[in-house]
Amino acid sequence: MKTKQKQRLVLGSLVLILVISTFTYLPSIADDDDEDGVDDDVEEQNKRDISVNYDNDDATIESKLTSGEIYNMFRAEMKATSEGLEFGFEFEKDTEANETEIDFDVTIPEIIEFLDINENGIYDPSIDSVASTYLINSYKTLVYNAVTIDNETVYTFNVETSDGVFSSTMFVSGEFVVVDDLLIAPSQFKFDIVITGYTFTELNSSLALMIELESEFDVEYDEDEETEDEEDGRSSDEQEIEVGYGDFTGYFSWLKIAKIDGVEQEVLASPIVTSSEDSIIYLNYPQGSEIIHDPKVGLQGLITGWSSLGSRFWVELPSLSRNELLVVSAITLFALTGLVLIFRRKRIA
């Protein structure tokens, strides 16, 4: 191959790379005014109307989608009870009777300090030794706030036990919003779990957070290592329990890591144990003065318009803001111009 042809081939390849790179990023950020990684058209399609009711120990949120002929509504509840902190989820779609299609509750009744006899990192009631228990049954008054994050309204509800050892904040929004570096979709709600200053009685013990799942429907529970948010690229490192009934699948999911005294550490979950009354799992944490974890509750299949964005490419591309993209493009353009000048000088020489 002649030198001139080689030069043209190199320049042509660089131009092609620049063009492909530019158009690769433009669809995902060109219409993302709030820079949350979600296209504005997708946000508009999935935007929901939120209404809130609350009192001293109970909060109910209704989230409605009305888009053309499409209507659906989910109701989320946070309730401080003598049997634990309860999170409820109920969904209904547009039918003549507007009947509930699926509902389920996630309740946190107690924290268990245990000695891990078989050293598998998971609380097993039939094997491990209980060092102490903490019942979640006495609370301060529920606190409600509506805060603005990246120009989006986020509704928050905080419940704390009387001594402050356990607290939880529930986050709901009618639009996609990033809270604590996590993207919350309008089809779900997130709630923080915070355990502060637990009085450990053993040096080498761990904590297990008891989670009860219940439903008035004849639902099926399935453990899943990959969530819908992971499949669509909205999250990573998650695990979930799917709650299935008919054509609908709800979920209780959680990150596989928690912050223990500010350091990220692995969270292990016990296999789900189902009885005639409820199903139980344990989320397990190492010792720490402050433990922060981030579960979510929602319904699969409610987000529309995402597939064209979420699974377009074979490789996972880094997320760049507009300014970062301009810098990358400018550097590439300058490099290309420099190569053109070098080749021209060689031709003249």
Sequence and secondary structure as in RCSB ss.txt:
>XXXX:A:sequence
MKTKQKQRLVLGSLVLILVISTFTYLPSIADDDDEDGVDDDVEEQNKRDISVNYDNDDATIESKLTSGEIYNMFR
AEMKATSEGLEFGFEFEKDTEANETEIDFDVTIPEIIEFLDINENGIYDPSIDSVASTYLINSYKTLVYNAVTID
NETVYTFNVETSDGVFSSTMFVSGEFVVVDDLLIAPSQFKFDIVITGYTFTELNSSLALMIELESEFDVEYDEDE
ETEDEEDGRSSDEQEIEVGYGDFTGYFSWLKIAKIDGVEQEVLASPIVTSSEDSIIYLNYPQGSEIIHDPKVGLQ
GLITGWSSLGSRFWVELPSLSRNELLVVSAITLFALTGLVLIFRRKRIA
>XXXX:A:secstr
  HHHHHHHHHHHHHHHHHHHHHHHHHHHTT TT SSS HHHHHHH  EEEEEE SSEEEEEEEEEETTEEEEEE
EEEEEETTEEEEEEEEEES SS  EEEEEEEEE EEEEEE TT SSS  TTTSEEEEEEE   B   EEEEEEET
TEEEEEEEEEBTTSSEEEEEEEESS EEETTEEE TTEEEEEEEEES   SSTT EEEEEEEEE SS  EEEEES
S HHHHTTS  SEEEEEEEETTEEEEEEEESEEEETTEEEE EE   EE SS EEEEEEE   SEEEE EEEEET
T   S HHHHTS SS      HHHHHHHHHHHHHHHHHHHHHHHHHHH 
